[in-house]
Amino acid sequence: METHIAPTPAPGKGLGRDFGYLWSAGLIAPLGDGALVAALPLAAKSLTDDPRLISGVAFAATLPWLLLSVVGGALVDRMDRRRLMLGAQITQAALVALIAILVTSGLTQIWMLFLLPFGVASAEVLFTTAGQTVIAAVVPEEHLEKANGRLVATETVAKEFAGPPLGAALFAFATPLPFWLNSVTFALSVLLTARIRIPAREPRPATGEKLSAEIAAGLRWLLRHRLLRTLSLVAGAAMFCEAMALSTLVLFAHDELHIGDRGYGVLLAAMAVGGVVGGIIGGRVVGRLGGRVTAIGAQSACSLMWLAIGLVGRSPVTVVALFTVFSVSVSLWVVVVQSVRQRLVPGELLGRVSGAARMLTWGAMPLGALVGGFVADSFGLVSPWLVGGTLSLLVTLIALPALLRWDR
């Protein structure tokens, strides 16, 4: 049972103070994360120009979503969710500080850029999974789309819009600075998360079930639910295709778009504009069009934009324009899927089902990053965009009949 008890939010009273603390933490920590998003590939590029090794950094930083999502979901359903979030972020702050010390000392080697981000991402699995269940606990059901849209917009602004150019500029000025910034933002987020009060849950009966049995229960629930199963598999295929190209984006930007390190951070920020817009309008769009139409339109646009970047994206302006449409669509998709999951899954299973869903979706990213590095090395830096766009479009067409049967 949760140790910090607050009244269950009453309908019609808005998002509440506890969501405000969650939202603030979701603004500060991703700012440092965004700086790290730019700094890690730049640090890797300073050590090697091998696409396979550079994509390996993205592989290591996303692998925990494949390996640990279901375990994290089961722990979230078993334990105090707020304490898990605090422990995860304290761990992240310490690990990023270790990266900063190594970079400051000039001791960085490429294998370190595999190992330490893996640890940071492992803690992020716990924090993010617990955070999704906390949203459902502190926000009234009728405001879930609004809350998720606000969090998506906030995280996009911080992690993808403001963070990358800041990280790239700091990296160009002094290589360790973006790493120290990320450690500080994690520490500030810990202070905000500590102030969240979570409504009490009903005590779970002591069934004596092993952790593996609880994990299996969450996975079975997801796979037996037609709509959530379809959404998770489609999202997983899309994440695989996205990771193929983004894992070597730093080389694509340098060799194909002809921009430098600082320009790379600006490119990342410009590419994130659509995500901000999608998060802001997500609740209203879903309310007007419905989940089915929004999801089908968003997934179709993602596939077409990815393919278009591969075909005609040879200037920063063109890439940014096409990626803006893509990122708007991604944000709309996230708002739909997270709200549907929070609404449909029983509270006592939400952590495990969310963990299983993230294993199927975010767990596809390391596989896509790994494949993308080898595709880029064999066929050129444009090829991951073309291959990813084609695969994504095929998955969209295959899934279309199931999405059209969406229960209203």
C-alpha positions as CSV (number, residue, x, y, z in Angstrom):
1,M,0.0,0.0,0.0
2,E,1.2,3.6,-0.6
3,T,2.5,5.3,2.4
4,H,1.6,8.9,1.4
5,I,-2.2,9.1,1.4
6,A,-4.3,11.8,-0.1
7,P,-8.0,12.0,-1.0
8,T,-8.9,10.6,-4.4
9,P,-9.3,13.6,-6.8
10,A,-12.8,14.7,-7.2
11,P,-14.3,15.0,-10.7
12,G,-14.4,18.5,-12.1
13,K,-11.7,20.0,-9.9
14,G,-8.9,20.1,-12.5
15,L,-5.6,18.4,-12.4
16,G,-4.6,19.3,-8.8
17,R,-1.5,20.1,-6.8
18,D,0.0,16.7,-7.0
19,F,-0.2,16.6,-10.7
20,G,1.5,20.0,-10.6
21,Y,4.5,18.6,-8.8
22,L,4.6,15.6,-11.3
23,W,4.4,18.1,-14.2
24,S,7.2,20.3,-12.7
25,A,9.4,17.2,-12.3
26,G,8.5,16.3,-15.9
27,L,9.8,19.7,-17.0
28,I,13.1,19.9,-15.1
29,A,14.5,16.3,-15.5
30,P,13.9,16.1,-19.2
31,L,15.7,19.3,-19.8
32,G,18.9,17.7,-18.6
33,D,17.9,14.5,-20.5
34,G,17.7,16.6,-23.7
35,A,21.1,18.0,-23.1
36,L,22.3,14.4,-22.8
37,V,20.5,13.4,-26.0
38,A,22.7,15.7,-27.9
39,A,25.9,15.2,-25.9
40,L,26.1,11.4,-26.0
41,P,26.2,11.1,-29.8
42,L,28.6,14.0,-30.1
43,A,30.8,12.4,-27.5
44,A,30.7,9.1,-29.4
45,K,31.4,10.9,-32.7
46,S,34.5,12.5,-31.1
47,L,35.8,8.9,-30.4
48,T,34.7,7.1,-33.6
49,D,33.0,7.6,-37.0
50,D,31.9,4.0,-37.2
51,P,28.0,4.0,-37.6
52,R,27.8,0.6,-35.9
53,L,29.6,1.9,-32.7
54,I,27.6,5.2,-32.7
55,S,24.3,3.3,-33.1
56,G,25.6,1.1,-30.3
57,V,25.2,4.0,-27.9
58,A,21.6,4.3,-28.8
59,F,21.2,0.5,-28.5
60,A,22.7,0.5,-25.0
61,A,20.6,3.5,-23.9
62,T,17.3,1.9,-25.0
63,L,18.0,-1.8,-24.2
64,P,16.6,-1.7,-20.7
65,W,13.1,-1.1,-22.2
66,L,13.3,-4.5,-23.7
67,L,14.9,-6.3,-20.8
68,L,13.4,-4.7,-17.8
69,S,10.0,-3.2,-18.6
70,V,7.9,-6.2,-17.4
71,V,10.0,-6.6,-14.3
72,G,9.6,-2.8,-13.6
73,G,5.9,-3.0,-14.1
74,A,5.6,-5.9,-11.6
75,L,7.6,-4.0,-9.0
76,V,5.5,-0.9,-9.5
77,D,2.4,-3.0,-8.7
78,R,4.0,-4.5,-5.6
79,M,5.8,-1.5,-4.0
80,D,5.3,2.1,-3.0
81,R,5.3,3.9,-6.4
82,R,6.5,7.3,-5.1
83,R,9.5,5.7,-3.4
84,L,10.4,3.8,-6.6
85,M,10.3,7.1,-8.5
86,L,12.6,8.7,-5.9
87,G,15.1,5.9,-5.8
88,A,15.2,5.7,-9.6
89,Q,16.0,9.4,-10.0
90,I,18.6,9.4,-7.2
91,T,20.3,6.5,-9.0
92,Q,20.1,8.5,-12.3
93,A,21.6,11.6,-10.7
94,A,24.5,9.5,-9.4
95,L,25.2,7.7,-12.6
96,V,25.2,10.8,-14.7
97,A,27.5,12.5,-12.2
98,L,29.9,9.5,-12.7
99,I,29.8,10.1,-16.5
100,A,30.5,13.8,-15.9
101,I,33.5,13.0,-13.7
102,L,34.9,10.6,-16.4
103,V,34.5,13.2,-19.1
104,T,36.0,15.9,-17.0
105,S,39.0,13.7,-16.3
106,G,39.5,12.9,-19.9
107,L,39.1,9.2,-19.2
108,T,36.1,8.5,-21.5
109,Q,36.2,5.4,-23.8
110,I,33.5,4.3,-26.2
111,W,32.5,1.3,-24.0
112,M,31.7,3.7,-21.2
113,L,29.2,5.4,-23.4
114,F,27.5,2.0,-23.7
115,L,27.5,1.0,-20.0
116,L,26.6,4.1,-18.1
117,P,23.6,5.2,-20.3
118,F,22.3,1.6,-19.9
119,G,22.3,2.1,-16.1
120,V,20.5,5.5,-16.4
121,A,17.9,4.0,-18.7
122,S,17.4,1.1,-16.4
123,A,16.4,3.5,-13.6
124,E,14.2,5.4,-16.1
125,V,12.2,2.2,-16.7
126,L,11.1,2.2,-13.1
127,F,10.5,6.0,-12.9
128,T,8.4,6.2,-16.1
129,T,6.3,3.1,-15.4
130,A,5.6,4.3,-11.9
131,G,4.8,7.8,-13.2
132,Q,2.2,6.4,-15.6
133,T,0.3,4.8,-12.7
134,V,0.6,7.9,-10.6
135,I,-1.1,10.0,-13.3
136,A,-4.1,7.7,-13.1
137,A,-4.1,7.9,-9.3
138,V,-4.0,11.7,-9.0
139,V,-5.9,12.9,-12.0
140,P,-9.7,12.5,-12.5
141,E,-10.6,10.1,-15.3
142,E,-12.3,12.8,-17.4
143,H,-9.0,14.8,-17.5
144,L,-6.6,12.0,-18.5
145,E,-6.3,13.2,-22.1
146,K,-5.6,16.7,-20.8
147,A,-3.0,15.6,-18.3
148,N,-1.2,13.2,-20.7
149,G,-1.2,15.9,-23.4
150,R,0.3,18.4,-21.0
151,L,3.0,16.0,-19.9
152,V,3.8,15.1,-23.5
153,A,4.1,18.7,-24.5
154,T,6.2,19.6,-21.4
155,E,8.6,16.7,-21.9
156,T,8.9,17.5,-25.6
157,V,9.7,21.1,-24.9
158,A,12.3,20.2,-22.3
159,K,13.9,17.0,-23.7
160,E,13.6,17.6,-27.5
161,F,13.3,21.4,-28.0
162,A,15.2,23.2,-25.3
163,G,17.6,20.5,-24.1
164,P,19.4,19.4,-27.3
165,P,20.6,22.9,-28.4
166,L,21.6,23.7,-24.9
167,G,23.5,20.4,-24.6
168,A,25.2,20.9,-28.0
169,A,26.2,24.4,-27.1
170,L,27.5,23.4,-23.6
171,F,29.4,20.4,-25.3
172,A,31.0,22.8,-27.7
173,F,32.0,25.2,-24.9
174,A,33.2,22.5,-22.4
175,T,32.5,18.8,-23.0
176,P,31.5,17.9,-19.4
177,L,28.9,20.6,-18.9
178,P,25.9,18.9,-20.4
179,F,26.6,15.9,-18.2
180,W,26.8,18.0,-15.0
181,L,23.6,19.8,-16.0
182,N,21.7,16.5,-16.3
183,S,22.9,15.3,-12.9
184,V,21.7,18.6,-11.3
185,T,18.3,18.4,-13.0
186,F,17.7,14.9,-11.7
187,A,18.5,16.1,-8.2
188,L,15.9,19.0,-8.5
189,S,13.3,16.5,-9.9
190,V,13.9,14.4,-6.8
191,L,12.9,17.3,-4.6
192,L,9.6,17.8,-6.5
193,T,8.7,14.2,-6.7
194,A,9.1,13.9,-2.9
195,R,6.2,16.3,-2.5
196,I,3.7,14.2,-4.4
197,R,0.9,12.7,-2.4
198,I,-0.5,9.5,-3.9
199,P,-4.0,8.2,-3.0
200,A,-3.9,4.9,-1.0
201,R,-4.5,1.7,-2.9
202,E,-6.4,-1.2,-1.6
203,P,-3.9,-3.7,0.0
204,R,-3.2,-6.5,-2.3
205,P,-3.9,-9.9,-0.9
206,A,-0.8,-11.9,0.1
207,T,-1.2,-14.6,-2.6
208,G,2.5,-15.7,-2.3
209,E,2.8,-15.4,-6.1
210,K,6.3,-15.3,-7.5
211,L,7.3,-12.2,-9.4
212,S,7.4,-14.2,-12.6
213,A,3.8,-15.2,-12.1
214,E,2.8,-11.6,-11.6
215,I,4.7,-10.5,-14.7
216,A,2.9,-13.2,-16.7
217,A,-0.5,-12.0,-15.5
218,G,0.2,-8.5,-16.8
219,L,1.4,-9.8,-20.1
220,R,-1.5,-12.2,-20.5
221,W,-4.0,-9.3,-19.8
222,L,-2.4,-7.2,-22.4
223,L,-2.2,-9.9,-25.1
224,R,-5.9,-10.9,-24.5
225,H,-7.2,-7.4,-24.9
226,R,-7.6,-6.9,-28.7
227,L,-7.4,-3.1,-28.8
228,L,-4.4,-2.6,-26.5
229,R,-2.6,-5.6,-28.0
230,T,-2.9,-4.0,-31.5
231,L,-1.9,-0.6,-30.4
232,S,1.2,-2.0,-28.6
233,L,2.3,-4.1,-31.6
234,V,1.8,-1.2,-34.1
235,A,3.7,1.2,-31.8
236,G,6.5,-1.4,-31.4
237,A,7.0,-1.7,-35.1
238,A,7.0,2.1,-35.5
239,M,9.6,2.5,-32.7
240,F,11.8,0.0,-34.4
241,C,11.7,1.9,-37.7
242,E,12.2,5.3,-36.0
243,A,15.2,4.0,-34.1
244,M,16.8,2.7,-37.3
245,A,17.4,6.2,-38.6
246,L,17.7,8.2,-35.4
247,S,20.6,6.0,-34.1
248,T,22.9,7.4,-36.8
249,L,21.3,10.9,-37.0
250,V,24.4,12.6,-35.9
251,L,26.3,11.2,-38.9
252,F,23.4,11.9,-41.2
253,A,23.3,15.5,-40.1
254,H,27.1,15.9,-40.5
255,D,27.6,14.1,-43.8
256,E,24.3,14.6,-45.7
257,L,22.9,17.8,-44.2
258,H,26.4,19.3,-43.7
259,I,25.9,20.8,-40.3
260,G,28.3,21.0,-37.4
261,D,28.0,20.1,-33.7
262,R,26.1,23.2,-32.6
263,G,23.9,22.9,-35.7
264,Y,23.1,19.3,-34.7
265,G,21.6,20.6,-31.4
266,V,19.6,23.2,-33.2
267,L,18.4,20.5,-35.7
268,L,17.2,18.3,-32.8
269,A,15.3,21.3,-31.3
270,A,13.7,22.3,-34.6
271,M,12.6,18.7,-35.2
272,A,10.8,18.7,-31.8
273,V,8.5,21.6,-32.6
274,G,5.7,19.3,-33.8
275,G,5.9,17.2,-30.6
276,V,5.2,20.3,-28.6
277,V,2.2,21.2,-30.8
278,G,0.9,17.7,-30.7
279,G,1.0,17.5,-26.9
280,I,-0.8,20.9,-26.6
281,I,-3.6,20.0,-29.0
282,G,-3.7,16.3,-28.3
283,G,-6.6,16.3,-25.8
284,R,-8.8,18.5,-28.0
285,V,-8.0,16.5,-31.2
286,V,-8.9,13.2,-29.5
287,G,-12.0,14.7,-28.0
288,R,-13.2,15.9,-31.4
289,L,-12.1,13.1,-33.7
290,G,-12.1,10.2,-31.3
291,G,-9.3,7.7,-30.5
292,R,-9.7,5.5,-33.6
293,V,-9.5,8.3,-36.2
294,T,-6.7,10.0,-34.4
295,A,-4.6,6.9,-34.1
296,I,-5.1,5.8,-37.7
297,G,-4.3,9.3,-39.0
298,A,-1.2,9.6,-36.7
299,Q,0.2,6.3,-37.6
300,S,-0.3,6.8,-41.4
301,A,1.4,10.2,-41.2
302,C,4.4,8.8,-39.3
303,S,5.0,6.2,-42.0
304,L,4.7,8.6,-44.9
305,M,6.9,11.3,-43.3
306,W,9.7,8.8,-42.5
307,L,9.7,7.6,-46.1
308,A,9.6,11.1,-47.4
309,I,12.7,12.1,-45.4
310,G,14.5,9.2,-47.0
311,L,13.4,10.2,-50.5
312,V,13.8,14.0,-50.4
313,G,15.3,15.1,-47.1
314,R,18.6,16.5,-48.2
315,S,18.5,19.9,-46.5
316,P,17.9,20.8,-42.9
317,V,14.7,22.8,-43.7
318,T,13.2,19.9,-45.6
319,V,14.0,17.4,-42.8
320,V,12.6,19.7,-40.2
321,A,9.4,20.3,-42.1
322,L,8.8,16.6,-42.6
323,F,9.8,15.7,-39.1
324,T,7.4,18.3,-37.7
325,V,4.5,16.5,-39.2
326,F,5.9,13.2,-37.9
327,S,6.4,14.5,-34.3
328,V,2.9,16.0,-34.2
329,S,1.6,12.6,-35.1
330,V,3.7,10.8,-32.5
331,S,2.4,13.1,-29.8
332,L,-1.2,12.5,-30.8
333,W,-0.6,8.8,-30.8
334,V,1.0,8.9,-27.3
335,V,-1.9,10.9,-25.9
336,V,-4.5,8.4,-27.3
337,V,-2.7,5.2,-26.2
338,Q,-1.7,6.3,-22.7
339,S,-5.2,7.6,-22.0
340,V,-6.9,4.4,-23.3
341,R,-4.5,2.2,-21.3
342,Q,-5.0,4.2,-18.1
343,R,-8.8,4.1,-18.6
344,L,-9.2,0.4,-19.4
345,V,-6.6,-1.4,-17.2
346,P,-7.6,-2.2,-13.6
347,G,-5.6,-0.2,-11.1
348,E,-4.0,-3.3,-9.5
349,L,-2.7,-4.4,-12.9
350,L,-1.8,-1.0,-14.4
351,G,2.0,-1.2,-13.6
352,R,2.4,-4.7,-15.0
353,V,0.3,-4.1,-18.2
354,S,2.1,-0.8,-18.8
355,G,5.4,-2.5,-18.4
356,A,4.4,-5.3,-20.8
357,A,3.2,-2.6,-23.3
358,R,6.5,-0.7,-23.0
359,M,8.4,-3.9,-23.5
360,L,6.6,-4.4,-26.8
361,T,6.9,-0.8,-27.9
362,W,10.0,0.9,-26.4
363,G,11.7,-2.5,-26.3
364,A,11.8,-2.4,-30.1
365,M,14.1,0.7,-30.0
366,P,17.4,-1.1,-29.2
367,L,16.7,-3.6,-31.9
368,G,16.0,-0.9,-34.5
369,A,19.1,1.0,-33.4
370,L,21.3,-2.1,-33.8
371,V,19.8,-2.8,-37.3
372,G,20.1,0.8,-38.3
373,G,23.8,0.9,-37.6
374,F,24.5,-2.0,-39.8
375,V,22.1,-0.8,-42.6
376,A,23.8,2.6,-42.6
377,D,27.3,1.0,-42.7
378,S,26.4,-1.3,-45.6
379,F,24.1,0.9,-47.7
380,G,24.7,4.5,-46.7
381,L,23.3,7.0,-44.1
382,V,20.1,7.6,-46.1
383,S,19.1,3.9,-46.3
384,P,17.8,3.6,-42.7
385,W,15.2,6.2,-43.4
386,L,14.0,4.5,-46.6
387,V,14.0,1.0,-45.1
388,G,12.3,2.2,-41.9
389,G,9.7,4.2,-43.8
390,T,8.8,1.3,-46.0
391,L,8.5,-1.2,-43.1
392,S,6.4,1.3,-41.1
393,L,4.0,1.8,-44.0
394,L,3.6,-2.0,-44.5
395,V,2.8,-2.4,-40.8
396,T,0.2,0.4,-41.0
397,L,-1.5,-1.3,-43.9
398,I,-1.5,-4.7,-42.2
399,A,-2.9,-3.2,-38.9
400,L,-5.5,-1.1,-40.6
401,P,-8.4,-3.6,-40.5
402,A,-7.8,-4.2,-36.7
403,L,-7.7,-0.4,-36.1
404,L,-10.9,0.1,-38.1
405,R,-12.7,-2.3,-35.7
406,W,-11.7,0.0,-32.7
407,D,-14.5,-0.2,-30.1
408,R,-15.8,3.4,-29.7
